[in-house]
Amino acid sequence: MKYYDDNYGGWDMPENVEEQHEMRKFYHKVKYESVWKVCSLCDQKVKLRPEYDKCNSCMDRLESGHQW
């Protein structure tokens, strides 16, 4: 099963059932804590954790050398 959110991008669930349970719990916690914000780089409205200001898509681009 695959999950996605604007904080971390795609989530691949591990095969181990216990690890799946823990990761799913964390995923739902992240989704619950996330609020609608405007990404400081792309100006898209996304759901991010309160302490974040950039979406995962922008961070992936930055990490691969893209400049704004």
N, CA, C and O atoms as a Tripos MOL2 file, in Angstrom:
@<TRIPOS>MOLECULE
protein
  272   271    68     0     0
PROTEIN
NO_CHARGES

@<TRIPOS>ATOM
      1 N           0.8520   -1.1740    0.0000 N.3       1 MET1
      2 CA          0.0000    0.0000    0.0000 C.3       1 MET1
      3 C           0.8970    1.2370    0.0000 C.2       1 MET1
      4 O           1.9410    1.2570    0.6520 O.2       1 MET1
      5 N           0.4850    2.2500   -0.7270 N.am      2 LYS2
      6 CA          1.2730    3.4750   -0.8290 C.3       2 LYS2
      7 C           0.4530    4.6500   -0.3000 C.2       2 LYS2
      8 O          -0.7310    4.7910   -0.6060 O.2       2 LYS2
      9 N           1.1030    5.4810    0.4910 N.am      3 TYR3
     10 CA          0.4870    6.6890    1.0280 C.3       3 TYR3
     11 C           1.2710    7.8850    0.5070 C.2       3 TYR3
     12 O           2.4320    7.7480    0.1200 O.2       3 TYR3
     13 N           0.6430    9.0580    0.4940 N.am      4 TYR4
     14 CA          1.3220   10.2730    0.0640 C.3       4 TYR4
     15 C           0.8660   11.4490    0.9190 C.2       4 TYR4
     16 O          -0.3020   11.5310    1.2980 O.2       4 TYR4
     17 N           1.7860   12.3550    1.2210 N.am      5 ASP5
     18 CA          1.4250   13.6250    1.8370 C.3       5 ASP5
     19 C           2.4340   14.6730    1.3970 C.2       5 ASP5
     20 O           3.4910   14.3320    0.8660 O.2       5 ASP5
     21 N           2.1170   15.9440    1.6140 N.am      6 ASP6
     22 CA          2.9630   17.0440    1.1530 C.3       6 ASP6
     23 C           4.1960   17.2640    2.0270 C.2       6 ASP6
     24 O           5.0850   18.0270    1.6490 O.2       6 ASP6
     25 N           4.2670   16.6110    3.1860 N.am      7 ASN7
     26 CA          5.4170   16.7500    4.0680 C.3       7 ASN7
     27 C           6.5740   15.8510    3.6380 C.2       7 ASN7
     28 O           7.7150   16.3020    3.5380 O.2       7 ASN7
     29 N           6.2760   14.5890    3.3870 N.am      8 TYR8
     30 CA          7.3110   13.5950    3.1210 C.3       8 TYR8
     31 C           7.1930   12.9310    1.7600 C.2       8 TYR8
     32 O           8.0580   12.1340    1.3970 O.2       8 TYR8
     33 N           6.1520   13.2310    0.9990 N.am      9 GLY9
     34 CA          5.9870   12.6120   -0.3120 C.3       9 GLY9
     35 C           5.3860   11.2190   -0.1940 C.2       9 GLY9
     36 O           4.4760   10.9940    0.6040 O.2       9 GLY9
     37 N           5.8950   10.2890   -0.9850 N.am     10 GLY10
     38 CA          5.3710    8.9210   -0.9930 C.3      10 GLY10
     39 C           5.8980    8.0900    0.1600 C.2      10 GLY10
     40 O           7.0730    8.1590    0.5200 O.2      10 GLY10
     41 N           5.0100    7.3150    0.7210 N.am     11 TRP11
     42 CA          5.3610    6.4240    1.8240 C.3      11 TRP11
     43 C           5.2160    4.9910    1.3170 C.2      11 TRP11
     44 O           4.1190    4.5790    0.9410 O.2      11 TRP11
     45 N           6.2950    4.2380    1.3030 N.am     12 ASP12
     46 CA          6.2310    2.8220    0.9710 C.3      12 ASP12
     47 C           6.1670    2.0430    2.2750 C.2      12 ASP12
     48 O           7.0640    2.1360    3.1130 O.2      12 ASP12
     49 N           5.1140    1.2860    2.4360 N.am     13 MET13
     50 CA          4.9460    0.5250    3.6690 C.3      13 MET13
     51 C           5.8440   -0.7090    3.6670 C.2      13 MET13
     52 O           5.9250   -1.4210    2.6660 O.2      13 MET13
     53 N           6.5140   -0.9590    4.7830 N.am     14 PRO14
     54 CA          7.3810   -2.1410    4.8750 C.3      14 PRO14
     55 C           6.5490   -3.4270    4.8680 C.2      14 PRO14
     56 O           5.3420   -3.3930    5.1060 O.2      14 PRO14
     57 N           7.1930   -4.5400    4.5970 N.am     15 GLU15
     58 CA          6.4890   -5.8190    4.5580 C.3      15 GLU15
     59 C           6.1680   -6.3400    5.9610 C.2      15 GLU15
     60 O           5.1630   -7.0240    6.1590 O.2      15 GLU15
     61 N           7.0190   -6.0170    6.9240 N.am     16 ASN16
     62 CA          6.8200   -6.4530    8.3050 C.3      16 ASN16
     63 C           5.5530   -5.7980    8.8690 C.2      16 ASN16
     64 O           5.4110   -4.5760    8.8290 O.2      16 ASN16
     65 N           4.6400   -6.6150    9.3920 N.am     17 VAL17
     66 CA          3.3450   -6.1300    9.8720 C.3      17 VAL17
     67 C           3.5030   -5.1380   11.0290 C.2      17 VAL17
     68 O           2.8100   -4.1220   11.0610 O.2      17 VAL17
     69 N           4.3940   -5.4140   11.9700 N.am     18 GLU18
     70 CA          4.5960   -4.4970   13.0960 C.3      18 GLU18
     71 C           5.1360   -3.1500   12.6210 C.2      18 GLU18
     72 O           4.6980   -2.1010   13.0930 O.2      18 GLU18
     73 N           6.0870   -3.1800   11.6890 N.am     19 GLU19
     74 CA          6.6360   -1.9370   11.1470 C.3      19 GLU19
     75 C           5.5730   -1.1780   10.3640 C.2      19 GLU19
     76 O           5.5290    0.0520   10.4100 O.2      19 GLU19
     77 N           4.7150   -1.9000    9.6450 N.am     20 GLN20
     78 CA          3.6110   -1.2690    8.9130 C.3      20 GLN20
     79 C           2.7100   -0.5170    9.8810 C.2      20 GLN20
     80 O           2.3250    0.6250    9.6300 O.2      20 GLN20
     81 N           2.3790   -1.1690   10.9870 N.am     21 HIS21
     82 CA          1.4920   -0.5620   11.9780 C.3      21 HIS21
     83 C           2.0990    0.7390   12.5220 C.2      21 HIS21
     84 O           1.4110    1.7550   12.6160 O.2      21 HIS21
     85 N           3.3880    0.7040   12.8790 N.am     22 GLU22
     86 CA          4.0580    1.8890   13.4150 C.3      22 GLU22
     87 C           4.1310    3.0000   12.3820 C.2      22 GLU22
     88 O           3.8830    4.1640   12.6990 O.2      22 GLU22
     89 N           4.4710    2.6490   11.1440 N.am     23 MET23
     90 CA          4.5810    3.6650   10.1030 C.3      23 MET23
     91 C           3.2060    4.2610    9.7740 C.2      23 MET23
     92 O           3.0850    5.4650    9.5480 O.2      23 MET23
     93 N           2.1870    3.4230    9.7500 N.am     24 ARG24
     94 CA          0.8370    3.9140    9.4890 C.3      24 ARG24
     95 C           0.3870    4.8620   10.5950 C.2      24 ARG24
     96 O          -0.2480    5.8830   10.3290 O.2      24 ARG24
     97 N           0.7210    4.5170   11.8380 N.am     25 LYS25
     98 CA          0.3970    5.3920   12.9710 C.3      25 LYS25
     99 C           1.0750    6.7520   12.8110 C.2      25 LYS25
    100 O           0.4460    7.7910   13.0150 O.2      25 LYS25
    101 N           2.3600    6.7420   12.4450 N.am     26 PHE26
    102 CA          3.0900    7.9910   12.2590 C.3      26 PHE26
    103 C           2.5070    8.7810   11.0910 C.2      26 PHE26
    104 O           2.3530    9.9990   11.1850 O.2      26 PHE26
    105 N           2.1830    8.1010    9.9910 N.am     27 TYR27
    106 CA          1.5900    8.7670    8.8330 C.3      27 TYR27
    107 C           0.3010    9.4900    9.2320 C.2      27 TYR27
    108 O           0.1060   10.6520    8.8750 O.2      27 TYR27
    109 N          -0.5780    8.8060    9.9710 N.am     28 HIS28
    110 CA         -1.8430    9.4220   10.3730 C.3      28 HIS28
    111 C          -1.6140   10.5720   11.3560 C.2      28 HIS28
    112 O          -2.3680   11.5450   11.3550 O.2      28 HIS28
    113 N          -0.5830   10.4680   12.1910 N.am     29 LYS29
    114 CA         -0.2370   11.5560   13.1030 C.3      29 LYS29
    115 C           0.2010   12.7850   12.3010 C.2      29 LYS29
    116 O          -0.2160   13.9050   12.5960 O.2      29 LYS29
    117 N           1.0390   12.5720   11.2930 N.am     30 VAL30
    118 CA          1.4980   13.6650   10.4320 C.3      30 VAL30
    119 C           0.3040   14.3120    9.7310 C.2      30 VAL30
    120 O           0.2020   15.5380    9.6860 O.2      30 VAL30
    121 N          -0.5940   13.5010    9.1890 N.am     31 LYS31
    122 CA         -1.7730   14.0380    8.5020 C.3      31 LYS31
    123 C          -2.6420   14.8360    9.4670 C.2      31 LYS31
    124 O          -3.1620   15.8890    9.0990 O.2      31 LYS31
    125 N          -2.8050   14.3530   10.6850 N.am     32 TYR32
    126 CA         -3.6270   15.0290   11.6890 C.3      32 TYR32
    127 C          -3.0160   16.3810   12.0830 C.2      32 TYR32
    128 O          -3.7390   17.3620   12.2550 O.2      32 TYR32
    129 N          -1.6980   16.4300   12.2230 N.am     33 GLU33
    130 CA         -1.0100   17.6470   12.6560 C.3      33 GLU33
    131 C          -0.8630   18.6810   11.5350 C.2      33 GLU33
    132 O          -0.6410   19.8600   11.8120 O.2      33 GLU33
    133 N          -0.9830   18.2590   10.2910 N.am     34 SER34
    134 CA         -0.7590   19.1480    9.1590 C.3      34 SER34
    135 C          -1.8820   20.1640    8.9980 C.2      34 SER34
    136 O          -3.0490   19.8780    9.2660 O.2      34 SER34
    137 N          -1.5000   21.3520    8.5570 N.am     35 VAL35
    138 CA         -2.4560   22.4500    8.3440 C.3      35 VAL35
    139 C          -2.2500   22.9910    6.9320 C.2      35 VAL35
    140 O          -1.1870   22.8230    6.3340 O.2      35 VAL35
    141 N          -3.2850   23.6390    6.4150 N.am     36 TRP36
    142 CA         -3.1570   24.2360    5.0860 C.3      36 TRP36
    143 C          -2.2200   25.4350    5.1540 C.2      36 TRP36
    144 O          -2.4000   26.3370    5.9720 O.2      36 TRP36
    145 N          -1.2150   25.4280    4.2770 N.am     37 LYS37
    146 CA         -0.2460   26.5240    4.1900 C.3      37 LYS37
    147 C           0.0950   26.7300    2.7220 C.2      37 LYS37
    148 O          -0.2150   25.8930    1.8750 O.2      37 LYS37
    149 N           0.7330   27.8490    2.4380 N.am     38 VAL38
    150 CA          1.2540   28.1120    1.0990 C.3      38 VAL38
    151 C           2.7490   27.8360    1.1260 C.2      38 VAL38
    152 O           3.4820   28.4120    1.9310 O.2      38 VAL38
    153 N           3.1960   26.9530    0.2430 N.am     39 CYS39
    154 CA          4.6220   26.6120    0.1570 C.3      39 CYS39
    155 C           5.4070   27.8810   -0.1620 C.2      39 CYS39
    156 O           5.0320   28.6440   -1.0530 O.2      39 CYS39
    157 N           6.4950   28.1000    0.5680 N.am     40 SER40
    158 CA          7.2840   29.3230    0.3890 C.3      40 SER40
    159 C           8.0660   29.3480   -0.9220 C.2      40 SER40
    160 O           8.5990   30.3930   -1.2950 O.2      40 SER40
    161 N           8.1450   28.2320   -1.6200 N.am     41 LEU41
    162 CA          8.8710   28.2060   -2.8940 C.3      41 LEU41
    163 C           7.9520   28.2050   -4.1120 C.2      41 LEU41
    164 O           8.1770   28.9640   -5.0550 O.2      41 LEU41
    165 N           6.9180   27.3620   -4.1040 N.am     42 CYS42
    166 CA          6.0750   27.2360   -5.2990 C.3      42 CYS42
    167 C           4.7340   27.9510   -5.1790 C.2      42 CYS42
    168 O           3.9820   28.0230   -6.1510 O.2      42 CYS42
    169 N           4.4300   28.4760   -4.0040 N.am     43 ASP43
    170 CA          3.1790   29.1990   -3.7550 C.3      43 ASP43
    171 C           1.9240   28.3400   -3.9150 C.2      43 ASP43
    172 O           0.8290   28.8750   -4.0880 O.2      43 ASP43
    173 N           2.0720   27.0210   -3.8580 N.am     44 GLN44
    174 CA          0.9160   26.1230   -3.9080 C.3      44 GLN44
    175 C           0.3560   25.9400   -2.5070 C.2      44 GLN44
    176 O           1.1050   25.9270   -1.5300 O.2      44 GLN44
    177 N          -0.9480   25.8000   -2.4090 N.am     45 LYS45
    178 CA         -1.5850   25.5400   -1.1230 C.3      45 LYS45
    179 C          -1.4730   24.0390   -0.8440 C.2      45 LYS45
    180 O          -1.9800   23.2170   -1.6070 O.2      45 LYS45
    181 N          -0.8080   23.6970    0.2530 N.am     46 VAL46
    182 CA         -0.5460   22.2970    0.6010 C.3      46 VAL46
    183 C          -0.7560   22.1000    2.0970 C.2      46 VAL46
    184 O          -0.7800   23.0630    2.8630 O.2      46 VAL46
    185 N          -0.9090   20.8440    2.5040 N.am     47 LYS47
    186 CA         -1.0310   20.5390    3.9310 C.3      47 LYS47
    187 C           0.3450   20.1710    4.4660 C.2      47 LYS47
    188 O           0.9220   19.1540    4.0820 O.2      47 LYS47
    189 N           0.8650   21.0150    5.3590 N.am     48 LEU48
    190 CA          2.1890   20.8180    5.9360 C.3      48 LEU48
    191 C           2.1130   20.8230    7.4540 C.2      48 LEU48
    192 O           1.1790   21.3620    8.0470 O.2      48 LEU48
    193 N           3.1090   20.2160    8.0620 N.am     49 ARG49
    194 CA          3.2230   20.3090    9.5110 C.3      49 ARG49
    195 C           3.4750   21.7800    9.8500 C.2      49 ARG49
    196 O           4.0700   22.4970    9.0440 O.2      49 ARG49
    197 N           3.0370   22.2440   11.0190 N.am     50 PRO50
    198 CA          3.1570   23.6580   11.3770 C.3      50 PRO50
    199 C           4.5800   24.2130   11.2890 C.2      50 PRO50
    200 O           4.7620   25.3880   10.9700 O.2      50 PRO50
    201 N           5.5760   23.3980   11.5620 N.am     51 GLU51
    202 CA          6.9610   23.8910   11.5460 C.3      51 GLU51
    203 C           7.5790   23.8970   10.1440 C.2      51 GLU51
    204 O           8.6990   24.3830    9.9820 O.2      51 GLU51
    205 N           6.8940   23.3780    9.1360 N.am     52 TYR52
    206 CA          7.4210   23.3390    7.7720 C.3      52 TYR52
    207 C           6.8630   24.5020    6.9540 C.2      52 TYR52
    208 O           5.7530   24.9730    7.2010 O.2      52 TYR52
    209 N           7.6530   24.9610    5.9690 N.am     53 ASP53
    210 CA          7.1510   26.0000    5.0730 C.3      53 ASP53
    211 C           7.3870   25.6680    3.5990 C.2      53 ASP53
    212 O           7.0680   26.4720    2.7240 O.2      53 ASP53
    213 N           7.9430   24.4910    3.3220 N.am     54 LYS54
    214 CA          8.1890   24.0400    1.9500 C.3      54 LYS54
    215 C           7.6110   22.6420    1.7600 C.2      54 LYS54
    216 O           7.7300   21.7850    2.6360 O.2      54 LYS54
    217 N           6.9850   22.4220    0.6060 N.am     55 CYS55
    218 CA          6.3860   21.1070    0.3400 C.3      55 CYS55
    219 C           7.4600   20.1070   -0.0930 C.2      55 CYS55
    220 O           8.5700   20.4920   -0.4580 O.2      55 CYS55
    221 N           7.1190   18.8420   -0.0480 N.am     56 ASN56
    222 CA          8.0410   17.7810   -0.4110 C.3      56 ASN56
    223 C           8.4750   17.8870   -1.8710 C.2      56 ASN56
    224 O           9.6370   17.6220   -2.1790 O.2      56 ASN56
    225 N           7.5830   18.2640   -2.7680 N.am     57 SER57
    226 CA          7.9450   18.3890   -4.1860 C.3      57 SER57
    227 C           9.0590   19.4130   -4.3700 C.2      57 SER57
    228 O          10.0110   19.1700   -5.1120 O.2      57 SER57
    229 N           8.9450   20.5400   -3.7090 N.am     58 CYS58
    230 CA          9.9850   21.5720   -3.8050 C.3      58 CYS58
    231 C          11.2880   21.1010   -3.1650 C.2      58 CYS58
    232 O          12.3700   21.3520   -3.6960 O.2      58 CYS58
    233 N          11.1880   20.4340   -2.0490 N.am     59 MET59
    234 CA         12.3950   19.9540   -1.3810 C.3      59 MET59
    235 C          13.1000   18.9010   -2.2320 C.2      59 MET59
    236 O          14.3290   18.8780   -2.2830 O.2      59 MET59
    237 N          12.3400   18.0260   -2.9030 N.am     60 ASP60
    238 CA         12.9570   17.0490   -3.8110 C.3      60 ASP60
    239 C          13.7200   17.7670   -4.9170 C.2      60 ASP60
    240 O          14.8310   17.3650   -5.2630 O.2      60 ASP60
    241 N          13.1300   18.8340   -5.4790 N.am     61 ARG61
    242 CA         13.7810   19.5990   -6.5380 C.3      61 ARG61
    243 C          15.0600   20.2630   -6.0130 C.2      61 ARG61
    244 O          16.0930   20.2450   -6.6820 O.2      61 ARG61
    245 N          14.9830   20.8470   -4.8120 N.am     62 LEU62
    246 CA         16.1800   21.4790   -4.2320 C.3      62 LEU62
    247 C          17.2940   20.4680   -4.0110 C.2      62 LEU62
    248 O          18.4570   20.7360   -4.3090 O.2      62 LEU62
    249 N          16.9260   19.2940   -3.4820 N.am     63 GLU63
    250 CA         17.9100   18.2650   -3.1950 C.3      63 GLU63
    251 C          18.5690   17.7280   -4.4620 C.2      63 GLU63
    252 O          19.6910   17.2260   -4.4130 O.2      63 GLU63
    253 N          17.8700   17.8330   -5.6070 N.am     64 SER64
    254 CA         18.4700   17.3600   -6.8480 C.3      64 SER64
    255 C          19.1130   18.4890   -7.6690 C.2      64 SER64
    256 O          19.4310   18.3140   -8.8450 O.2      64 SER64
    257 N          19.2960   19.6570   -7.0210 N.am     65 GLY65
    258 CA         20.0530   20.7320   -7.6220 C.3      65 GLY65
    259 C          19.2660   21.8120   -8.3260 C.2      65 GLY65
    260 O          19.8660   22.7260   -8.8910 O.2      65 GLY65
    261 N          17.9690   21.7470   -8.3150 N.am     66 HIS66
    262 CA         17.1480   22.7710   -8.9670 C.3      66 HIS66
    263 C          17.2620   24.0890   -8.2120 C.2      66 HIS66
    264 O          17.2690   24.1040   -6.9810 O.2      66 HIS66
    265 N          17.3510   25.1950   -8.9450 N.am     67 GLN67
    266 CA         17.4320   26.5180   -8.3230 C.3      67 GLN67
    267 C          16.1520   27.3010   -8.5830 C.2      67 GLN67
    268 O          15.5330   27.1340   -9.6340 O.2      67 GLN67
    269 N          15.7450   28.1490   -7.6500 N.am     68 TRP68
    270 CA         14.5840   29.0220   -7.8470 C.3      68 TRP68
    271 C          15.0600   30.3900   -8.2150 C.2      68 TRP68
    272 O          14.2470   31.2900   -8.4280 O.2      68 TRP68
@<TRIPOS>BOND
     1     1     2 1
     2     2     3 1
     3     3     4 2
     4     3     5 am
     5     5     6 1
     6     6     7 1
     7     7     8 2
     8     7     9 am
     9     9    10 1
    10    10    11 1
    11    11    12 2
    12    11    13 am
    13    13    14 1
    14    14    15 1
    15    15    16 2
    16    15    17 am
    17    17    18 1
    18    18    19 1
    19    19    20 2
    20    19    21 am
    21    21    22 1
    22    22    23 1
    23    23    24 2
    24    23    25 am
    25    25    26 1
    26    26    27 1
    27    27    28 2
    28    27    29 am
    29    29    30 1
    30    30    31 1
    31    31    32 2
    32    31    33 am
    33    33    34 1
    34    34    35 1
    35    35    36 2
    36    35    37 am
    37    37    38 1
    38    38    39 1
    39    39    40 2
    40    39    41 am
    41    41    42 1
    42    42    43 1
    43    43    44 2
    44    43    45 am
    45    45    46 1
    46    46    47 1
    47    47    48 2
    48    47    49 am
    49    49    50 1
    50    50    51 1
    51    51    52 2
    52    51    53 am
    53    53    54 1
    54    54    55 1
    55    55    56 2
    56    55    57 am
    57    57    58 1
    58    58    59 1
    59    59    60 2
    60    59    61 am
    61    61    62 1
    62    62    63 1
    63    63    64 2
    64    63    65 am
    65    65    66 1
    66    66    67 1
    67    67    68 2
    68    67    69 am
    69    69    70 1
    70    70    71 1
    71    71    72 2
    72    71    73 am
    73    73    74 1
    74    74    75 1
    75    75    76 2
    76    75    77 am
    77    77    78 1
    78    78    79 1
    79    79    80 2
    80    79    81 am
    81    81    82 1
    82    82    83 1
    83    83    84 2
    84    83    85 am
    85    85    86 1
    86    86    87 1
    87    87    88 2
    88    87    89 am
    89    89    90 1
    90    90    91 1
    91    91    92 2
    92    91    93 am
    93    93    94 1
    94    94    95 1
    95    95    96 2
    96    95    97 am
    97    97    98 1
    98    98    99 1
    99    99   100 2
   100    99   101 am
   101   101   102 1
   102   102   103 1
   103   103   104 2
   104   103   105 am
   105   105   106 1
   106   106   107 1
   107   107   108 2
   108   107   109 am
   109   109   110 1
   110   110   111 1
   111   111   112 2
   112   111   113 am
   113   113   114 1
   114   114   115 1
   115   115   116 2
   116   115   117 am
   117   117   118 1
   118   118   119 1
   119   119   120 2
   120   119   121 am
   121   121   122 1
   122   122   123 1
   123   123   124 2
   124   123   125 am
   125   125   126 1
   126   126   127 1
   127   127   128 2
   128   127   129 am
   129   129   130 1
   130   130   131 1
   131   131   132 2
   132   131   133 am
   133   133   134 1
   134   134   135 1
   135   135   136 2
   136   135   137 am
   137   137   138 1
   138   138   139 1
   139   139   140 2
   140   139   141 am
   141   141   142 1
   142   142   143 1
   143   143   144 2
   144   143   145 am
   145   145   146 1
   146   146   147 1
   147   147   148 2
   148   147   149 am
   149   149   150 1
   150   150   151 1
   151   151   152 2
   152   151   153 am
   153   153   154 1
   154   154   155 1
   155   155   156 2
   156   155   157 am
   157   157   158 1
   158   158   159 1
   159   159   160 2
   160   159   161 am
   161   161   162 1
   162   162   163 1
   163   163   164 2
   164   163   165 am
   165   165   166 1
   166   166   167 1
   167   167   168 2
   168   167   169 am
   169   169   170 1
   170   170   171 1
   171   171   172 2
   172   171   173 am
   173   173   174 1
   174   174   175 1
   175   175   176 2
   176   175   177 am
   177   177   178 1
   178   178   179 1
   179   179   180 2
   180   179   181 am
   181   181   182 1
   182   182   183 1
   183   183   184 2
   184   183   185 am
   185   185   186 1
   186   186   187 1
   187   187   188 2
   188   187   189 am
   189   189   190 1
   190   190   191 1
   191   191   192 2
   192   191   193 am
   193   193   194 1
   194   194   195 1
   195   195   196 2
   196   195   197 am
   197   197   198 1
   198   198   199 1
   199   199   200 2
   200   199   201 am
   201   201   202 1
   202   202   203 1
   203   203   204 2
   204   203   205 am
   205   205   206 1
   206   206   207 1
   207   207   208 2
   208   207   209 am
   209   209   210 1
   210   210   211 1
   211   211   212 2
   212   211   213 am
   213   213   214 1
   214   214   215 1
   215   215   216 2
   216   215   217 am
   217   217   218 1
   218   218   219 1
   219   219   220 2
   220   219   221 am
   221   221   222 1
   222   222   223 1
   223   223   224 2
   224   223   225 am
   225   225   226 1
   226   226   227 1
   227   227   228 2
   228   227   229 am
   229   229   230 1
   230   230   231 1
   231   231   232 2
   232   231   233 am
   233   233   234 1
   234   234   235 1
   235   235   236 2
   236   235   237 am
   237   237   238 1
   238   238   239 1
   239   239   240 2
   240   239   241 am
   241   241   242 1
   242   242   243 1
   243   243   244 2
   244   243   245 am
   245   245   246 1
   246   246   247 1
   247   247   248 2
   248   247   249 am
   249   249   250 1
   250   250   251 1
   251   251   252 2
   252   251   253 am
   253   253   254 1
   254   254   255 1
   255   255   256 2
   256   255   257 am
   257   257   258 1
   258   258   259 1
   259   259   260 2
   260   259   261 am
   261   261   262 1
   262   262   263 1
   263   263   264 2
   264   263   265 am
   265   265   266 1
   266   266   267 1
   267   267   268 2
   268   267   269 am
   269   269   270 1
   270   270   271 1
   271   271   272 2
@<TRIPOS>SUBSTRUCTURE
     1 MET1         2 RESIDUE 1 A MET
     2 LYS2         6 RESIDUE 1 A LYS
     3 TYR3        10 RESIDUE 1 A TYR
     4 TYR4        14 RESIDUE 1 A TYR
     5 ASP5        18 RESIDUE 1 A ASP
     6 ASP6        22 RESIDUE 1 A ASP
     7 ASN7        26 RESIDUE 1 A ASN
     8 TYR8        30 RESIDUE 1 A TYR
     9 GLY9        34 RESIDUE 1 A GLY
    10 GLY10       38 RESIDUE 1 A GLY
    11 TRP11       42 RESIDUE 1 A TRP
    12 ASP12       46 RESIDUE 1 A ASP
    13 MET13       50 RESIDUE 1 A MET
    14 PRO14       54 RESIDUE 1 A PRO
    15 GLU15       58 RESIDUE 1 A GLU
    16 ASN16       62 RESIDUE 1 A ASN
    17 VAL17       66 RESIDUE 1 A VAL
    18 GLU18       70 RESIDUE 1 A GLU
    19 GLU19       74 RESIDUE 1 A GLU
    20 GLN20       78 RESIDUE 1 A GLN
    21 HIS21       82 RESIDUE 1 A HIS
    22 GLU22       86 RESIDUE 1 A GLU
    23 MET23       90 RESIDUE 1 A MET
    24 ARG24       94 RESIDUE 1 A ARG
    25 LYS25       98 RESIDUE 1 A LYS
    26 PHE26      102 RESIDUE 1 A PHE
    27 TYR27      106 RESIDUE 1 A TYR
    28 HIS28      110 RESIDUE 1 A HIS
    29 LYS29      114 RESIDUE 1 A LYS
    30 VAL30      118 RESIDUE 1 A VAL
    31 LYS31      122 RESIDUE 1 A LYS
    32 TYR32      126 RESIDUE 1 A TYR
    33 GLU33      130 RESIDUE 1 A GLU
    34 SER34      134 RESIDUE 1 A SER
    35 VAL35      138 RESIDUE 1 A VAL
    36 TRP36      142 RESIDUE 1 A TRP
    37 LYS37      146 RESIDUE 1 A LYS
    38 VAL38      150 RESIDUE 1 A VAL
    39 CYS39      154 RESIDUE 1 A CYS
    40 SER40      158 RESIDUE 1 A SER
    41 LEU41      162 RESIDUE 1 A LEU
    42 CYS42      166 RESIDUE 1 A CYS
    43 ASP43      170 RESIDUE 1 A ASP
    44 GLN44      174 RESIDUE 1 A GLN
    45 LYS45      178 RESIDUE 1 A LYS
    46 VAL46      182 RESIDUE 1 A VAL
    47 LYS47      186 RESIDUE 1 A LYS
    48 LEU48      190 RESIDUE 1 A LEU
    49 ARG49      194 RESIDUE 1 A ARG
    50 PRO50      198 RESIDUE 1 A PRO
    51 GLU51      202 RESIDUE 1 A GLU
    52 TYR52      206 RESIDUE 1 A TYR
    53 ASP53      210 RESIDUE 1 A ASP
    54 LYS54      214 RESIDUE 1 A LYS
    55 CYS55      218 RESIDUE 1 A CYS
    56 ASN56      222 RESIDUE 1 A ASN
    57 SER57      226 RESIDUE 1 A SER
    58 CYS58      230 RESIDUE 1 A CYS
    59 MET59      234 RESIDUE 1 A MET
    60 ASP60      238 RESIDUE 1 A ASP
    61 ARG61      242 RESIDUE 1 A ARG
    62 LEU62      246 RESIDUE 1 A LEU
    63 GLU63      250 RESIDUE 1 A GLU
    64 SER64      254 RESIDUE 1 A SER
    65 GLY65      258 RESIDUE 1 A GLY
    66 HIS66      262 RESIDUE 1 A HIS
    67 GLN67      266 RESIDUE 1 A GLN
    68 TRP68      270 RESIDUE 1 A TRP
